[in-house]
Amino acid sequence: MKSTDDSKPATPHNAPPLDSSDKPVDVVRRDLQDSDDDTRAVDEVITPTSIREKEQGAEELKRKTDEIERKVADGN
């Protein structure tokens, strides 16, 4: 049985989303521009850190450890 509510025509499943004034919304651009700090924190936890960033962190820790060991060995 056909619906009797013909106030809006049917839209295809791949039609762009519309805002309240029936203008198309670029949701990808909107989401990329969204600067919600709550979701950014979650994204940083979920998104894996690159291997290069991990290597840089390890190198920095090694430099600091070497510096501390030199100071201890010198008696300072």
Phi, psi and omega in degrees: 000136184277144179291145179269356180272094180255027182292329177234137178289154178293140178249148179295156183296338181258014178289145180295148178295151182244147175277187184294341178260019178062028173262143180298145180242126175275090187293330178295310179298318179299316181292323178292328180276347181292124183250046180287114184295328179298313181287330178298317180299318179294317179300319181292329178286317184283320184286123181294143177284146182292154179299322180298318178296321177296317179297318179296319178296318179295319178297319179295317178297321179295318178299316180295319178297315179300318179298316180294318179297322178296317180297319179294318180294327179280347180083018179267000000 
